[in-house]
Amino acid sequence: MTTKTKTEKQVAEEQKKEEVEFDPSAYSCEILQEKTTLEKSKEKKYPTDAFNVYYDCDGTECLDVARSSKMSNIFDFYYDKYKNVKKIDYGFGTVSPVTWGYKSPEKKKRRKG
């Protein structure tokens, strides 16, 4: 009786499949808050293109705040990662997406003279 053994290459491929990391930037998304509460997600400091994503994770309902130019990109990311998206709502942010995260440059000191 003979048994088949897996080669190192086959073992490495199986480990890669198990350890699949989902990169939000590959879906044109940015996650602002993960597994947060509704009160924390109602902050006005977020951009207007942020969405509240409700999904099931290990039997509990979770809420994330994510931003993207299209809601379909966010759905694709969360569906591929968790497979159970309950709903996606518009966020409560009031900041323009163009100016969100912008830091003004430091002014150089002028010389007297």
C-alpha positions in Angstrom: 0.0 0.0 0.0 1.4 3.4 -1.0 0.4 6.8 0.1 0.8 10.0 -1.9 2.8 12.7 -0.3 2.4 16.4 -1.2 5.3 18.3 -2.6 6.5 21.5 -1.0 5.0 23.4 -3.9 1.5 22.0 -3.3 1.7 22.7 0.4 2.8 26.3 -0.2 -0.2 26.8 -2.6 -2.6 25.5 -0.1 -1.2 27.8 2.6 -1.6 30.7 0.3 -5.2 29.9 -0.3 -5.9 29.8 3.4 -4.1 33.0 4.2 -5.7 35.2 1.5 -5.5 38.8 2.7 -8.0 41.2 1.2 -6.4 44.6 0.3 -9.0 47.3 0.2 -6.9 49.4 -2.2 -7.3 46.6 -4.8 -11.0 47.3 -4.7 -10.5 51.2 -4.7 -11.7 51.3 -1.1 -10.4 52.8 2.2 -11.6 51.5 5.5 -11.9 54.3 8.0 -13.3 52.4 11.0 -13.6 48.6 11.6 -16.1 46.9 13.8 -17.3 50.1 15.4 -20.6 51.2 17.0 -23.3 53.3 15.4 -22.6 56.3 17.7 -18.9 56.4 16.7 -19.8 56.1 13.0 -22.1 59.2 13.2 -19.1 61.6 13.6 -19.2 64.5 11.1 -15.4 64.4 10.5 -15.6 61.8 7.7 -16.0 62.6 4.0 -19.3 62.6 2.3 -18.4 59.6 0.2 -18.1 57.3 3.3 -20.6 54.5 3.7 -21.7 52.5 6.7 -21.4 48.7 6.0 -23.4 46.2 8.0 -22.3 42.6 7.8 -22.2 39.3 9.7 -18.8 38.2 11.1 -18.7 35.0 13.1 -22.4 35.2 13.9 -22.3 38.8 15.2 -23.4 41.9 13.3 -20.6 44.3 12.7 -20.4 47.8 11.3 -17.6 49.4 9.4 -17.1 52.9 7.9 -15.5 52.7 4.5 -15.1 55.1 1.6 -15.0 54.7 -2.1 -16.2 56.6 -5.2 -18.7 53.7 -5.9 -20.9 51.7 -3.5 -20.4 48.7 -5.8 -16.6 48.6 -5.0 -17.4 48.5 -1.3 -19.9 45.7 -1.8 -17.4 43.7 -3.8 -14.8 44.0 -1.2 -17.0 43.0 1.7 -18.7 40.2 -0.2 -15.4 38.7 -1.1 -14.1 39.0 2.4 -17.1 38.1 4.6 -19.7 36.6 2.1 -22.6 38.1 4.2 -23.3 41.8 3.6 -26.6 42.9 5.2 -26.8 46.5 4.0 -24.8 49.5 3.0 -26.0 53.0 4.0 -24.7 56.5 3.4 -22.5 57.8 6.1 -22.9 60.9 8.2 -19.8 62.7 7.2 -19.8 66.4 6.1 -16.3 67.0 4.8 -15.7 67.3 1.1 -13.8 64.2 -0.3 -11.4 66.5 -2.1 -10.2 68.2 1.1 -10.5 65.3 3.5 -7.2 64.3 4.9 -5.5 67.4 3.5 -2.8 69.0 5.7 -1.7 72.5 4.8 2.1 72.8 4.2 4.2 74.5 6.9 5.0 78.1 6.1 8.7 79.0 5.9 10.0 81.6 8.3 10.9 84.9 6.6 14.2 86.5 7.2 14.3 89.9 8.6 16.6 92.2 6.9 
